[in-house]
Amino acid sequence: MYRLLYRKAALKGLRRMPPRQAERMTEALMQIARNPRGYGGDWKPLAGSPYWRLRIGRFRAICEIRDESLVVLVLRAGPRGDVYK
């Protein structure tokens, strides 16, 4: 199992989401930490980038998988238009 770490910007984004969406996002991220490449939801690598994207409704989380330290680092979370900036 991987550890789940959040950057400050990701935590801020989660706090700004509607509570139900933030809860769904957190639950999905915990499932991803169990098996990052085997998660069956809307989770895929970003083209031309080492990062991965999780989609929950209109919200996104951008993550980095660090295999050498067994960490899934959540870099940003929020509405689709904001996380890719």
PDB file of N, CA, C and O in Angstrom:
ATOM      1  N   MET A   1       0.842  -1.188   0.000  1.00  0.00           N
ATOM      2  CA  MET A   1       0.000   0.000   0.000  1.00  0.00           C
ATOM      3  C   MET A   1       0.886   1.251   0.000  1.00  0.00           C
ATOM      4  O   MET A   1       1.902   1.314   0.693  1.00  0.00           O
ATOM      5  N   TYR A   2       0.483   2.212  -0.774  1.00  0.00           N
ATOM      6  CA  TYR A   2       1.193   3.479  -0.868  1.00  0.00           C
ATOM      7  C   TYR A   2       0.658   4.447   0.185  1.00  0.00           C
ATOM      8  O   TYR A   2      -0.496   4.353   0.603  1.00  0.00           O
ATOM      9  N   ARG A   3       1.511   5.377   0.607  1.00  0.00           N
ATOM     10  CA  ARG A   3       1.048   6.447   1.496  1.00  0.00           C
ATOM     11  C   ARG A   3       0.437   7.542   0.635  1.00  0.00           C
ATOM     12  O   ARG A   3       0.857   7.752  -0.503  1.00  0.00           O
ATOM     13  N   LEU A   4      -0.526   8.218   1.163  1.00  0.00           N
ATOM     14  CA  LEU A   4      -1.202   9.308   0.472  1.00  0.00           C
ATOM     15  C   LEU A   4      -0.782  10.615   1.127  1.00  0.00           C
ATOM     16  O   LEU A   4      -1.053  10.838   2.307  1.00  0.00           O
ATOM     17  N   LEU A   5      -0.115  11.486   0.358  1.00  0.00           N
ATOM     18  CA  LEU A   5       0.325  12.783   0.862  1.00  0.00           C
ATOM     19  C   LEU A   5      -0.326  13.884   0.042  1.00  0.00           C
ATOM     20  O   LEU A   5      -0.533  13.733  -1.162  1.00  0.00           O
ATOM     21  N   TYR A   6      -0.647  14.990   0.696  1.00  0.00           N
ATOM     22  CA  TYR A   6      -1.324  16.111   0.035  1.00  0.00           C
ATOM     23  C   TYR A   6      -0.458  17.361   0.098  1.00  0.00           C
ATOM     24  O   TYR A   6       0.094  17.694   1.146  1.00  0.00           O
ATOM     25  N   ARG A   7      -0.346  18.038  -1.019  1.00  0.00           N
ATOM     26  CA  ARG A   7       0.266  19.364  -1.024  1.00  0.00           C
ATOM     27  C   ARG A   7      -0.751  20.345  -0.457  1.00  0.00           C
ATOM     28  O   ARG A   7      -1.949  20.064  -0.426  1.00  0.00           O
ATOM     29  N   LYS A   8      -0.268  21.487  -0.011  1.00  0.00           N
ATOM     30  CA  LYS A   8      -1.137  22.513   0.573  1.00  0.00           C
ATOM     31  C   LYS A   8      -2.231  22.942  -0.415  1.00  0.00           C
ATOM     32  O   LYS A   8      -3.381  23.130  -0.019  1.00  0.00           O
ATOM     33  N   ALA A   9      -1.878  23.097  -1.692  1.00  0.00           N
ATOM     34  CA  ALA A   9      -2.852  23.511  -2.710  1.00  0.00           C
ATOM     35  C   ALA A   9      -3.959  22.471  -2.877  1.00  0.00           C
ATOM     36  O   ALA A   9      -5.111  22.827  -3.122  1.00  0.00           O
ATOM     37  N   ALA A  10      -3.616  21.190  -2.745  1.00  0.00           N
ATOM     38  CA  ALA A  10      -4.619  20.131  -2.870  1.00  0.00           C
ATOM     39  C   ALA A  10      -5.600  20.174  -1.700  1.00  0.00           C
ATOM     40  O   ALA A  10      -6.808  20.039  -1.893  1.00  0.00           O
ATOM     41  N   LEU A  11      -5.083  20.361  -0.500  1.00  0.00           N
ATOM     42  CA  LEU A  11      -5.963  20.450   0.673  1.00  0.00           C
ATOM     43  C   LEU A  11      -6.892  21.655   0.570  1.00  0.00           C
ATOM     44  O   LEU A  11      -8.070  21.575   0.918  1.00  0.00           O
ATOM     45  N   LYS A  12      -6.355  22.759   0.093  1.00  0.00           N
ATOM     46  CA  LYS A  12      -7.166  23.965  -0.085  1.00  0.00           C
ATOM     47  C   LYS A  12      -8.281  23.710  -1.102  1.00  0.00           C
ATOM     48  O   LYS A  12      -9.422  24.124  -0.898  1.00  0.00           O
ATOM     49  N   GLY A  13      -7.946  23.030  -2.188  1.00  0.00           N
ATOM     50  CA  GLY A  13      -8.941  22.707  -3.202  1.00  0.00           C
ATOM     51  C   GLY A  13     -10.024  21.781  -2.675  1.00  0.00           C
ATOM     52  O   GLY A  13     -11.201  21.958  -2.989  1.00  0.00           O
ATOM     53  N   LEU A  14      -9.638  20.798  -1.878  1.00  0.00           N
ATOM     54  CA  LEU A  14     -10.622  19.884  -1.292  1.00  0.00           C
ATOM     55  C   LEU A  14     -11.563  20.622  -0.343  1.00  0.00           C
ATOM     56  O   LEU A  14     -12.761  20.340  -0.315  1.00  0.00           O
ATOM     57  N   ARG A  15     -11.029  21.560   0.432  1.00  0.00           N
ATOM     58  CA  ARG A  15     -11.878  22.329   1.360  1.00  0.00           C
ATOM     59  C   ARG A  15     -12.889  23.191   0.616  1.00  0.00           C
ATOM     60  O   ARG A  15     -13.973  23.459   1.135  1.00  0.00           O
ATOM     61  N   ARG A  16     -12.553  23.623  -0.578  1.00  0.00           N
ATOM     62  CA  ARG A  16     -13.454  24.486  -1.351  1.00  0.00           C
ATOM     63  C   ARG A  16     -14.534  23.707  -2.108  1.00  0.00           C
ATOM     64  O   ARG A  16     -15.499  24.300  -2.591  1.00  0.00           O
ATOM     65  N   MET A  17     -14.379  22.404  -2.214  1.00  0.00           N
ATOM     66  CA  MET A  17     -15.369  21.578  -2.920  1.00  0.00           C
ATOM     67  C   MET A  17     -16.616  21.408  -2.064  1.00  0.00           C
ATOM     68  O   MET A  17     -16.560  21.538  -0.841  1.00  0.00           O
ATOM     69  N   PRO A  18     -17.749  21.114  -2.712  1.00  0.00           N
ATOM     70  CA  PRO A  18     -18.924  20.719  -1.932  1.00  0.00           C
ATOM     71  C   PRO A  18     -18.576  19.481  -1.097  1.00  0.00           C
ATOM     72  O   PRO A  18     -17.842  18.613  -1.570  1.00  0.00           O
ATOM     73  N   PRO A  19     -19.082  19.386   0.120  1.00  0.00           N
ATOM     74  CA  PRO A  19     -18.695  18.288   1.020  1.00  0.00           C
ATOM     75  C   PRO A  19     -18.836  16.894   0.410  1.00  0.00           C
ATOM     76  O   PRO A  19     -17.959  16.050   0.594  1.00  0.00           O
ATOM     77  N   ARG A  20     -19.914  16.644  -0.304  1.00  0.00           N
ATOM     78  CA  ARG A  20     -20.114  15.306  -0.887  1.00  0.00           C
ATOM     79  C   ARG A  20     -19.043  14.993  -1.932  1.00  0.00           C
ATOM     80  O   ARG A  20     -18.538  13.871  -1.985  1.00  0.00           O
ATOM     81  N   GLN A  21     -18.697  15.970  -2.757  1.00  0.00           N
ATOM     82  CA  GLN A  21     -17.677  15.758  -3.785  1.00  0.00           C
ATOM     83  C   GLN A  21     -16.309  15.549  -3.139  1.00  0.00           C
ATOM     84  O   GLN A  21     -15.542  14.691  -3.576  1.00  0.00           O
ATOM     85  N   ALA A  22     -16.002  16.322  -2.109  1.00  0.00           N
ATOM     86  CA  ALA A  22     -14.722  16.167  -1.410  1.00  0.00           C
ATOM     87  C   ALA A  22     -14.626  14.782  -0.769  1.00  0.00           C
ATOM     88  O   ALA A  22     -13.561  14.165  -0.772  1.00  0.00           O
ATOM     89  N   GLU A  23     -15.735  14.300  -0.225  1.00  0.00           N
ATOM     90  CA  GLU A  23     -15.765  12.968   0.381  1.00  0.00           C
ATOM     91  C   GLU A  23     -15.533  11.891  -0.678  1.00  0.00           C
ATOM     92  O   GLU A  23     -14.757  10.961  -0.461  1.00  0.00           O
ATOM     93  N   ARG A  24     -16.203  12.018  -1.816  1.00  0.00           N
ATOM     94  CA  ARG A  24     -16.016  11.052  -2.909  1.00  0.00           C
ATOM     95  C   ARG A  24     -14.576  11.073  -3.418  1.00  0.00           C
ATOM     96  O   ARG A  24     -14.000  10.022  -3.699  1.00  0.00           O
ATOM     97  N   MET A  25     -13.998  12.261  -3.535  1.00  0.00           N
ATOM     98  CA  MET A  25     -12.618  12.402  -4.004  1.00  0.00           C
ATOM     99  C   MET A  25     -11.661  11.732  -3.016  1.00  0.00           C
ATOM    100  O   MET A  25     -10.758  11.002  -3.423  1.00  0.00           O
ATOM    101  N   THR A  26     -11.856  11.978  -1.730  1.00  0.00           N
ATOM    102  CA  THR A  26     -10.992  11.401  -0.699  1.00  0.00           C
ATOM    103  C   THR A  26     -11.098   9.880  -0.680  1.00  0.00           C
ATOM    104  O   THR A  26     -10.085   9.192  -0.555  1.00  0.00           O
ATOM    105  N   GLU A  27     -12.311   9.351  -0.804  1.00  0.00           N
ATOM    106  CA  GLU A  27     -12.505   7.900  -0.835  1.00  0.00           C
ATOM    107  C   GLU A  27     -11.797   7.290  -2.039  1.00  0.00           C
ATOM    108  O   GLU A  27     -11.151   6.250  -1.916  1.00  0.00           O
ATOM    109  N   ALA A  28     -11.914   7.929  -3.198  1.00  0.00           N
ATOM    110  CA  ALA A  28     -11.254   7.428  -4.405  1.00  0.00           C
ATOM    111  C   ALA A  28      -9.737   7.466  -4.246  1.00  0.00           C
ATOM    112  O   ALA A  28      -9.052   6.529  -4.658  1.00  0.00           O
ATOM    113  N   LEU A  29      -9.208   8.526  -3.661  1.00  0.00           N
ATOM    114  CA  LEU A  29      -7.761   8.627  -3.459  1.00  0.00           C
ATOM    115  C   LEU A  29      -7.259   7.548  -2.501  1.00  0.00           C
ATOM    116  O   LEU A  29      -6.158   7.029  -2.685  1.00  0.00           O
ATOM    117  N   MET A  30      -8.043   7.204  -1.489  1.00  0.00           N
ATOM    118  CA  MET A  30      -7.649   6.131  -0.576  1.00  0.00           C
ATOM    119  C   MET A  30      -7.616   4.790  -1.305  1.00  0.00           C
ATOM    120  O   MET A  30      -6.740   3.965  -1.046  1.00  0.00           O
ATOM    121  N   GLN A  31      -8.568   4.565  -2.218  1.00  0.00           N
ATOM    122  CA  GLN A  31      -8.555   3.340  -3.020  1.00  0.00           C
ATOM    123  C   GLN A  31      -7.345   3.314  -3.944  1.00  0.00           C
ATOM    124  O   GLN A  31      -6.727   2.265  -4.128  1.00  0.00           O
ATOM    125  N   ILE A  32      -7.005   4.451  -4.522  1.00  0.00           N
ATOM    126  CA  ILE A  32      -5.839   4.547  -5.402  1.00  0.00           C
ATOM    127  C   ILE A  32      -4.567   4.223  -4.625  1.00  0.00           C
ATOM    128  O   ILE A  32      -3.669   3.577  -5.164  1.00  0.00           O
ATOM    129  N   ALA A  33      -4.474   4.655  -3.378  1.00  0.00           N
ATOM    130  CA  ALA A  33      -3.284   4.390  -2.563  1.00  0.00           C
ATOM    131  C   ALA A  33      -3.079   2.891  -2.345  1.00  0.00           C
ATOM    132  O   ALA A  33      -1.949   2.452  -2.128  1.00  0.00           O
ATOM    133  N   ARG A  34      -4.136   2.114  -2.398  1.00  0.00           N
ATOM    134  CA  ARG A  34      -4.006   0.661  -2.241  1.00  0.00           C
ATOM    135  C   ARG A  34      -3.328   0.028  -3.450  1.00  0.00           C
ATOM    136  O   ARG A  34      -2.526  -0.895  -3.302  1.00  0.00           O
ATOM    137  N   ASN A  35      -3.649   0.525  -4.654  1.00  0.00           N
ATOM    138  CA  ASN A  35      -3.070  -0.013  -5.891  1.00  0.00           C
ATOM    139  C   ASN A  35      -3.160   1.067  -6.965  1.00  0.00           C
ATOM    140  O   ASN A  35      -4.128   1.088  -7.725  1.00  0.00           O
ATOM    141  N   PRO A  36      -2.179   1.964  -7.049  1.00  0.00           N
ATOM    142  CA  PRO A  36      -2.277   3.137  -7.923  1.00  0.00           C
ATOM    143  C   PRO A  36      -2.547   2.836  -9.397  1.00  0.00           C
ATOM    144  O   PRO A  36      -3.292   3.571 -10.045  1.00  0.00           O
ATOM    145  N   ARG A  37      -1.970   1.796  -9.923  1.00  0.00           N
ATOM    146  CA  ARG A  37      -2.157   1.531 -11.357  1.00  0.00           C
ATOM    147  C   ARG A  37      -3.312   0.570 -11.626  1.00  0.00           C
ATOM    148  O   ARG A  37      -3.639   0.310 -12.784  1.00  0.00           O
ATOM    149  N   GLY A  38      -3.925   0.045 -10.584  1.00  0.00           N
ATOM    150  CA  GLY A  38      -5.015  -0.898 -10.757  1.00  0.00           C
ATOM    151  C   GLY A  38      -6.387  -0.336 -10.412  1.00  0.00           C
ATOM    152  O   GLY A  38      -7.371  -1.076 -10.416  1.00  0.00           O
ATOM    153  N   TYR A  39      -6.473   0.954 -10.115  1.00  0.00           N
ATOM    154  CA  TYR A  39      -7.759   1.571  -9.754  1.00  0.00           C
ATOM    155  C   TYR A  39      -8.679   1.562 -10.967  1.00  0.00           C
ATOM    156  O   TYR A  39      -8.248   1.897 -12.070  1.00  0.00           O
ATOM    157  N   GLY A  40      -9.920   1.189 -10.781  1.00  0.00           N
ATOM    158  CA  GLY A  40     -10.851   1.034 -11.885  1.00  0.00           C
ATOM    159  C   GLY A  40     -11.685   2.254 -12.225  1.00  0.00           C
ATOM    160  O   GLY A  40     -12.470   2.200 -13.172  1.00  0.00           O
ATOM    161  N   GLY A  41     -11.549   3.349 -11.498  1.00  0.00           N
ATOM    162  CA  GLY A  41     -12.340   4.550 -11.775  1.00  0.00           C
ATOM    163  C   GLY A  41     -11.747   5.381 -12.894  1.00  0.00           C
ATOM    164  O   GLY A  41     -10.920   4.891 -13.664  1.00  0.00           O
ATOM    165  N   ASP A  42     -12.159   6.625 -12.991  1.00  0.00           N
ATOM    166  CA  ASP A  42     -11.674   7.530 -14.038  1.00  0.00           C
ATOM    167  C   ASP A  42     -10.335   8.119 -13.601  1.00  0.00           C
ATOM    168  O   ASP A  42     -10.263   9.248 -13.116  1.00  0.00           O
ATOM    169  N   TRP A  43      -9.298   7.343 -13.782  1.00  0.00           N
ATOM    170  CA  TRP A  43      -7.939   7.636 -13.311  1.00  0.00           C
ATOM    171  C   TRP A  43      -6.995   7.286 -14.437  1.00  0.00           C
ATOM    172  O   TRP A  43      -6.911   6.127 -14.844  1.00  0.00           O
ATOM    173  N   LYS A  44      -6.281   8.280 -14.947  1.00  0.00           N
ATOM    174  CA  LYS A  44      -5.391   7.967 -16.066  1.00  0.00           C
ATOM    175  C   LYS A  44      -4.188   8.902 -16.087  1.00  0.00           C
ATOM    176  O   LYS A  44      -4.221   9.989 -15.510  1.00  0.00           O
ATOM    177  N   PRO A  45      -3.117   8.461 -16.765  1.00  0.00           N
ATOM    178  CA  PRO A  45      -1.924   9.311 -16.862  1.00  0.00           C
ATOM    179  C   PRO A  45      -2.179  10.491 -17.792  1.00  0.00           C
ATOM    180  O   PRO A  45      -2.920  10.375 -18.768  1.00  0.00           O
ATOM    181  N   LEU A  46      -1.566  11.617 -17.484  1.00  0.00           N
ATOM    182  CA  LEU A  46      -1.671  12.789 -18.347  1.00  0.00           C
ATOM    183  C   LEU A  46      -0.643  12.661 -19.466  1.00  0.00           C
ATOM    184  O   LEU A  46       0.504  12.289 -19.217  1.00  0.00           O
ATOM    185  N   ALA A  47      -1.043  12.962 -20.677  1.00  0.00           N
ATOM    186  CA  ALA A  47      -0.164  12.837 -21.843  1.00  0.00           C
ATOM    187  C   ALA A  47       1.042  13.766 -21.711  1.00  0.00           C
ATOM    188  O   ALA A  47       0.899  14.941 -21.375  1.00  0.00           O
ATOM    189  N   GLY A  48       2.223  13.225 -21.980  1.00  0.00           N
ATOM    190  CA  GLY A  48       3.435  14.033 -21.960  1.00  0.00           C
ATOM    191  C   GLY A  48       3.848  14.525 -20.587  1.00  0.00           C
ATOM    192  O   GLY A  48       4.572  15.514 -20.473  1.00  0.00           O
ATOM    193  N   SER A  49       3.395  13.847 -19.546  1.00  0.00           N
ATOM    194  CA  SER A  49       3.640  14.308 -18.186  1.00  0.00           C
ATOM    195  C   SER A  49       3.788  13.098 -17.263  1.00  0.00           C
ATOM    196  O   SER A  49       3.235  12.037 -17.553  1.00  0.00           O
ATOM    197  N   PRO A  50       4.517  13.235 -16.167  1.00  0.00           N
ATOM    198  CA  PRO A  50       4.624  12.122 -15.216  1.00  0.00           C
ATOM    199  C   PRO A  50       3.431  12.045 -14.252  1.00  0.00           C
ATOM    200  O   PRO A  50       3.407  11.192 -13.365  1.00  0.00           O
ATOM    201  N   TYR A  51       2.453  12.924 -14.421  1.00  0.00           N
ATOM    202  CA  TYR A  51       1.339  13.019 -13.482  1.00  0.00           C
ATOM    203  C   TYR A  51       0.126  12.209 -13.931  1.00  0.00           C
ATOM    204  O   TYR A  51      -0.004  11.833 -15.096  1.00  0.00           O
ATOM    205  N   TRP A  52      -0.747  11.958 -12.975  1.00  0.00           N
ATOM    206  CA  TRP A  52      -1.997  11.235 -13.210  1.00  0.00           C
ATOM    207  C   TRP A  52      -3.164  12.134 -12.827  1.00  0.00           C
ATOM    208  O   TRP A  52      -3.018  13.054 -12.022  1.00  0.00           O
ATOM    209  N   ARG A  53      -4.335  11.852 -13.419  1.00  0.00           N
ATOM    210  CA  ARG A  53      -5.530  12.659 -13.188  1.00  0.00           C
ATOM    211  C   ARG A  53      -6.667  11.772 -12.687  1.00  0.00           C
ATOM    212  O   ARG A  53      -6.930  10.706 -13.245  1.00  0.00           O
ATOM    213  N   LEU A  54      -7.330  12.223 -11.637  1.00  0.00           N
ATOM    214  CA  LEU A  54      -8.535  11.572 -11.124  1.00  0.00           C
ATOM    215  C   LEU A  54      -9.704  12.500 -11.390  1.00  0.00           C
ATOM    216  O   LEU A  54      -9.631  13.692 -11.093  1.00  0.00           O
ATOM    217  N   ARG A  55     -10.797  11.959 -11.954  1.00  0.00           N
ATOM    218  CA  ARG A  55     -11.991  12.764 -12.208  1.00  0.00           C
ATOM    219  C   ARG A  55     -13.131  12.240 -11.347  1.00  0.00           C
ATOM    220  O   ARG A  55     -13.449  11.051 -11.366  1.00  0.00           O
ATOM    221  N   ILE A  56     -13.734  13.143 -10.600  1.00  0.00           N
ATOM    222  CA  ILE A  56     -14.947  12.869  -9.821  1.00  0.00           C
ATOM    223  C   ILE A  56     -15.932  13.967 -10.196  1.00  0.00           C
ATOM    224  O   ILE A  56     -15.826  15.090  -9.704  1.00  0.00           O
ATOM    225  N   GLY A  57     -16.884  13.653 -11.061  1.00  0.00           N
ATOM    226  CA  GLY A  57     -17.822  14.665 -11.549  1.00  0.00           C
ATOM    227  C   GLY A  57     -17.084  15.744 -12.309  1.00  0.00           C
ATOM    228  O   GLY A  57     -16.320  15.440 -13.226  1.00  0.00           O
ATOM    229  N   ARG A  58     -17.295  16.999 -11.948  1.00  0.00           N
ATOM    230  CA  ARG A  58     -16.599  18.090 -12.634  1.00  0.00           C
ATOM    231  C   ARG A  58     -15.305  18.486 -11.932  1.00  0.00           C
ATOM    232  O   ARG A  58     -14.670  19.474 -12.304  1.00  0.00           O
ATOM    233  N   PHE A  59     -14.917  17.722 -10.926  1.00  0.00           N
ATOM    234  CA  PHE A  59     -13.708  18.010 -10.158  1.00  0.00           C
ATOM    235  C   PHE A  59     -12.579  17.061 -10.537  1.00  0.00           C
ATOM    236  O   PHE A  59     -12.809  15.923 -10.946  1.00  0.00           O
ATOM    237  N   ARG A  60     -11.347  17.561 -10.390  1.00  0.00           N
ATOM    238  CA  ARG A  60     -10.165  16.790 -10.744  1.00  0.00           C
ATOM    239  C   ARG A  60      -9.146  16.853  -9.614  1.00  0.00           C
ATOM    240  O   ARG A  60      -9.119  17.795  -8.822  1.00  0.00           O
ATOM    241  N   ALA A  61      -8.314  15.828  -9.566  1.00  0.00           N
ATOM    242  CA  ALA A  61      -7.134  15.832  -8.700  1.00  0.00           C
ATOM    243  C   ALA A  61      -5.953  15.430  -9.570  1.00  0.00           C
ATOM    244  O   ALA A  61      -6.043  14.475 -10.341  1.00  0.00           O
ATOM    245  N   ILE A  62      -4.858  16.149  -9.448  1.00  0.00           N
ATOM    246  CA  ILE A  62      -3.635  15.844 -10.175  1.00  0.00           C
ATOM    247  C   ILE A  62      -2.665  15.227  -9.171  1.00  0.00           C
ATOM    248  O   ILE A  62      -2.401  15.801  -8.115  1.00  0.00           O
ATOM    249  N   CYS A  63      -2.139  14.052  -9.512  1.00  0.00           N
ATOM    250  CA  CYS A  63      -1.304  13.298  -8.585  1.00  0.00           C
ATOM    251  C   CYS A  63      -0.005  12.857  -9.238  1.00  0.00           C
ATOM    252  O   CYS A  63       0.120  12.811 -10.462  1.00  0.00           O
ATOM    253  N   GLU A  64       0.944  12.539  -8.394  1.00  0.00           N
ATOM    254  CA  GLU A  64       2.212  11.965  -8.837  1.00  0.00           C
ATOM    255  C   GLU A  64       2.404  10.663  -8.074  1.00  0.00           C
ATOM    256  O   GLU A  64       2.239  10.624  -6.855  1.00  0.00           O
ATOM    257  N   ILE A  65       2.751   9.597  -8.788  1.00  0.00           N
ATOM    258  CA  ILE A  65       3.023   8.311  -8.155  1.00  0.00           C
ATOM    259  C   ILE A  65       4.536   8.187  -8.007  1.00  0.00           C
ATOM    260  O   ILE A  65       5.272   8.242  -8.992  1.00  0.00           O
ATOM    261  N   ARG A  66       4.986   8.022  -6.784  1.00  0.00           N
ATOM    262  CA  ARG A  66       6.419   7.862  -6.511  1.00  0.00           C
ATOM    263  C   ARG A  66       6.662   6.424  -6.049  1.00  0.00           C
ATOM    264  O   ARG A  66       6.557   6.110  -4.864  1.00  0.00           O
ATOM    265  N   ASP A  67       6.986   5.569  -7.005  1.00  0.00           N
ATOM    266  CA  ASP A  67       7.154   4.146  -6.708  1.00  0.00           C
ATOM    267  C   ASP A  67       8.315   3.864  -5.758  1.00  0.00           C
ATOM    268  O   ASP A  67       8.223   2.973  -4.913  1.00  0.00           O
ATOM    269  N   GLU A  68       9.408   4.619  -5.892  1.00  0.00           N
ATOM    270  CA  GLU A  68      10.593   4.352  -5.069  1.00  0.00           C
ATOM    271  C   GLU A  68      10.328   4.580  -3.583  1.00  0.00           C
ATOM    272  O   GLU A  68      10.952   3.931  -2.744  1.00  0.00           O
ATOM    273  N   SER A  69       9.423   5.481  -3.246  1.00  0.00           N
ATOM    274  CA  SER A  69       9.107   5.743  -1.835  1.00  0.00           C
ATOM    275  C   SER A  69       7.687   5.314  -1.460  1.00  0.00           C
ATOM    276  O   SER A  69       7.235   5.577  -0.345  1.00  0.00           O
ATOM    277  N   LEU A  70       6.982   4.657  -2.383  1.00  0.00           N
ATOM    278  CA  LEU A  70       5.613   4.182  -2.159  1.00  0.00           C
ATOM    279  C   LEU A  70       4.693   5.300  -1.677  1.00  0.00           C
ATOM    280  O   LEU A  70       4.043   5.190  -0.638  1.00  0.00           O
ATOM    281  N   VAL A  71       4.656   6.381  -2.461  1.00  0.00           N
ATOM    282  CA  VAL A  71       3.849   7.553  -2.123  1.00  0.00           C
ATOM    283  C   VAL A  71       3.000   7.953  -3.323  1.00  0.00           C
ATOM    284  O   VAL A  71       3.476   7.949  -4.458  1.00  0.00           O
ATOM    285  N   VAL A  72       1.745   8.296  -3.068  1.00  0.00           N
ATOM    286  CA  VAL A  72       0.906   8.982  -4.050  1.00  0.00           C
ATOM    287  C   VAL A  72       0.766  10.407  -3.526  1.00  0.00           C
ATOM    288  O   VAL A  72       0.148  10.642  -2.488  1.00  0.00           O
ATOM    289  N   LEU A  73       1.349  11.353  -4.257  1.00  0.00           N
ATOM    290  CA  LEU A  73       1.341  12.755  -3.856  1.00  0.00           C
ATOM    291  C   LEU A  73       0.239  13.481  -4.618  1.00  0.00           C
ATOM    292  O   LEU A  73       0.263  13.527  -5.848  1.00  0.00           O
ATOM    293  N   VAL A  74      -0.725  14.046  -3.899  1.00  0.00           N
ATOM    294  CA  VAL A  74      -1.812  14.807  -4.511  1.00  0.00           C
ATOM    295  C   VAL A  74      -1.340  16.254  -4.604  1.00  0.00           C
ATOM    296  O   VAL A  74      -1.157  16.927  -3.590  1.00  0.00           O
ATOM    297  N   LEU A  75      -1.146  16.723  -5.838  1.00  0.00           N
ATOM    298  CA  LEU A  75      -0.588  18.052  -6.063  1.00  0.00           C
ATOM    299  C   LEU A  75      -1.646  19.142  -6.034  1.00  0.00           C
ATOM    300  O   LEU A  75      -1.456  20.183  -5.404  1.00  0.00           O
ATOM    301  N   ARG A  76      -2.763  18.901  -6.716  1.00  0.00           N
ATOM    302  CA  ARG A  76      -3.837  19.901  -6.807  1.00  0.00           C
ATOM    303  C   ARG A  76      -5.176  19.180  -6.840  1.00  0.00           C
ATOM    304  O   ARG A  76      -5.261  18.024  -7.255  1.00  0.00           O
ATOM    305  N   ALA A  77      -6.216  19.868  -6.402  1.00  0.00           N
ATOM    306  CA  ALA A  77      -7.580  19.353  -6.479  1.00  0.00           C
ATOM    307  C   ALA A  77      -8.511  20.538  -6.646  1.00  0.00           C
ATOM    308  O   ALA A  77      -8.293  21.596  -6.057  1.00  0.00           O
ATOM    309  N   GLY A  78      -9.547  20.360  -7.447  1.00  0.00           N
ATOM    310  CA  GLY A  78     -10.504  21.437  -7.643  1.00  0.00           C
ATOM    311  C   GLY A  78     -11.281  21.275  -8.929  1.00  0.00           C
ATOM    312  O   GLY A  78     -11.231  20.216  -9.555  1.00  0.00           O
ATOM    313  N   PRO A  79     -12.004  22.318  -9.336  1.00  0.00           N
ATOM    314  CA  PRO A  79     -12.774  22.267 -10.577  1.00  0.00           C
ATOM    315  C   PRO A  79     -11.854  22.075 -11.780  1.00  0.00           C
ATOM    316  O   PRO A  79     -10.691  22.479 -11.752  1.00  0.00           O
ATOM    317  N   ARG A  80     -12.369  21.472 -12.809  1.00  0.00           N
ATOM    318  CA  ARG A  80     -11.591  21.130 -13.990  1.00  0.00           C
ATOM    319  C   ARG A  80     -10.766  22.293 -14.524  1.00  0.00           C
ATOM    320  O   ARG A  80      -9.584  22.115 -14.819  1.00  0.00           O
ATOM    321  N   GLY A  81     -11.345  23.457 -14.654  1.00  0.00           N
ATOM    322  CA  GLY A  81     -10.648  24.594 -15.235  1.00  0.00           C
ATOM    323  C   GLY A  81      -9.492  25.116 -14.405  1.00  0.00           C
ATOM    324  O   GLY A  81      -8.597  25.772 -14.937  1.00  0.00           O
ATOM    325  N   ASP A  82      -9.496  24.837 -13.114  1.00  0.00           N
ATOM    326  CA  ASP A  82      -8.470  25.391 -12.224  1.00  0.00           C
ATOM    327  C   ASP A  82      -7.254  24.488 -12.032  1.00  0.00           C
ATOM    328  O   ASP A  82      -6.145  24.992 -11.858  1.00  0.00           O
ATOM    329  N   VAL A  83      -7.433  23.180 -12.060  1.00  0.00           N
ATOM    330  CA  VAL A  83      -6.324  22.297 -11.692  1.00  0.00           C
ATOM    331  C   VAL A  83      -5.249  22.188 -12.762  1.00  0.00           C
ATOM    332  O   VAL A  83      -4.112  21.832 -12.450  1.00  0.00           O
ATOM    333  N   TYR A  84      -5.575  22.483 -14.002  1.00  0.00           N
ATOM    334  CA  TYR A  84      -4.587  22.337 -15.071  1.00  0.00           C
ATOM    335  C   TYR A  84      -3.742  23.588 -15.263  1.00  0.00           C
ATOM    336  O   TYR A  84      -2.834  23.585 -16.095  1.00  0.00           O
ATOM    337  N   LYS A  85      -4.009  24.643 -14.528  1.00  0.00           N
ATOM    338  CA  LYS A  85      -3.251  25.895 -14.673  1.00  0.00           C
ATOM    339  C   LYS A  85      -1.895  25.788 -14.023  1.00  0.00           C
ATOM    340  O   LYS A  85      -1.121  26.745 -14.046  1.00  0.00           O
TER     341      LYS A  85
END
